[in-house]
Amino acid sequence: MKRIDYDQLQETVYTETLANGLTVTLLPKNDFYKTYALFTTDYGSIDNTFVPLGGEDLITVPDGIAHFLEHKLFEKEDGDVFQKFGKLGASANAFTSFTQTSYLFSSTENVKESLLTLIDFVQDPYFTEETVNKEKGIIAQEIQMYEDEPDWRLFFGILSNLYPKHPLHIDIAGTVDSIMDITPEYLYQCYNTFYHPSNMNLFVVGNLDPEEMMQLIKENQEAKTFEKPEKITRHFPEETVADIVKESSISMPVNRPKSILGVKGISEVPFGREGLVLKTKMNVLLRLLFGSTSQNYLELYDNGLIDDSFSYEYNIDRSFHFLEVGSDTKDPETFDRKIRELLLTAKDSKELTEEHLLLIKKRMIGQHLQSLNSLEYIANQYSQQLFGEAALFDMVPIIENIQLEELRDLAAEFMVEEHMSTFTIWPKGE
């Protein structure tokens, strides 16, 4: 078991890759009563075209199957797993993103029993025609509910413009039509390919003894048999800048128009610490340009182009990265024009000063240190496999080392008009 000490933060992480390929990371925080565990597979909604375990040729499965699989794993022949966690006094849940699926529990008691329950139910799939067909109606209702949510439609609207070919633009839950094609055979095929221990990681944080916890996990895994691991081959469509849809819109029953501008990252997504550095630099740059301490923000707000719904975010993961800036606005055309102007001139922006950068750094470090009081936040950040061994406790030195000139270079490279797109939701009737 490898021990990593972060002296500046007085934290110690223990990690080991087991014989079956499962990566286990333990973070003792013995001044907490609670323990939180996250069991994650490197498999999400975009992974729909791949070579299945034991196969040779690519197959394409229905959209939404990763999310569907997440739902079905909780249902076993002898009942619902949530009931088992409830009897142990633990709270359990799961979520699916574009690139990963995670299962979790938190508890202040019966931690070992809850951990074994978590591992065992995820590693014991049970799918039948009857249970799969029953789930289709439930998830169809969930999909229809999100279709009525304007902010959800806004987000996937800009993704459809930026990534018209890539599965990123498809709702994580799929479509009502696509989930109707899901079968137990498809679910087992996806499960066997992506839920192998070598494609998963287990993170446990809280009141725990690392030696004792690691031994418990090892014994559990050694008692099980798994197929020999194979390298997973995934396929994504080739896309060019010419594929970007420059603008589109829909109408919905909203009180004010909603507008969002996206910028697609064209360069290859970096892995490991380099990826974490890029993400952090872009977050600093966006805060300088649009944060509450910026003159840009005040001018946009005072002119009524944005309100409290205004947001900006940089998203980075394997096979994609993009930023989005959006808000409810009285004038979508002016909002779009102004945000484009601020992004395209970002490298020479009056907001990029040493004084402003120092202020943003201090705020980010303070917020980061405060977030380390949340076990859930720690676990979710640590389980992001894109960044490899670079993790949460590397953030402070990364933030401290960011230089103004690096941000200017990043702005010049990333903020390109040909990579931009706009999506607008107009009030119905306009």
Stockholm file with secondary structure:
# STOCKHOLM 1.0

chainA/1-430         MKRIDYDQLQETVYTETLANGLTVTLLPKNDFYKTYALFTTDYGSIDNTFVPLGGEDLITVPDGIAHFLEHKLFEKEDGDVFQKFGKLGASANAFTSFTQTSYLFSSTENVKESLLTLIDFVQDPYFTEETVNKEKGIIAQEIQMYEDEPDWRLFFGILSNLYPKHPLHIDIAGTVDSIMDITPEYLYQCYNTFYHPSNMNLFVVGNLDPEEMMQLIKENQEAKTFEKPEKITRHFPEETVADIVKESSISMPVNRPKSILGVKGISEVPFGREGLVLKTKMNVLLRLLFGSTSQNYLELYDNGLIDDSFSYEYNIDRSFHFLEVGSDTKDPETFDRKIRELLLTAKDSKELTEEHLLLIKKRMIGQHLQSLNSLEYIANQYSQQLFGEAALFDMVPIIENIQLEELRDLAAEFMVEEHMSTFTIWPKGE
#=GR chainA/1-430 SS CEEEEETTTTEEEEEEECTTSCEEEEEECTTCSCEEEEEEESCCTTCCEECCTTCCSCEECCTTHHHHHHHHHTEETTEEHHHHHHHTTCEEEEEECSSCEEEEEEESSCHHHHHHHHHHHHTSCCCCHHHHHHHHHHHHHHHHHHHTCHHHHHHHHHHHHHCSSSGGGSCTTCCHHHHTTCCHHHHHHHHHHHCSGGGEEEEEEESCCHHHHHHHHHHHHHTSCCCCCCCCCBCCCCCCGGGCCCEEEEEESCSSCEEEEEEECCSCCCCTHHHHHHHHHHHHHHHHHHSTTSHHHHHHHHTTSCCTTCEEEEEEETTEEEEEEEEECSCHHHHHHHHHHHHHTGGGCTTCCHHHHHHHHHHHHHHHHHHTTCHHHHHHHHTCGGGTTCCGGGHHHHHHTCCHHHHHHHHHHHCCGGGEEEEEEEETTC
#=GC SS_cons         CEEEEETTTTEEEEEEECTTSCEEEEEECTTCSCEEEEEEESCCTTCCEECCTTCCSCEECCTTHHHHHHHHHTEETTEEHHHHHHHTTCEEEEEECSSCEEEEEEESSCHHHHHHHHHHHHTSCCCCHHHHHHHHHHHHHHHHHHHTCHHHHHHHHHHHHHCSSSGGGSCTTCCHHHHTTCCHHHHHHHHHHHCSGGGEEEEEEESCCHHHHHHHHHHHHHTSCCCCCCCCCBCCCCCCGGGCCCEEEEEESCSSCEEEEEEECCSCCCCTHHHHHHHHHHHHHHHHHHSTTSHHHHHHHHTTSCCTTCEEEEEEETTEEEEEEEEECSCHHHHHHHHHHHHHTGGGCTTCCHHHHHHHHHHHHHHHHHHTTCHHHHHHHHTCGGGTTCCGGGHHHHHHTCCHHHHHHHHHHHCCGGGEEEEEEEETTC
//
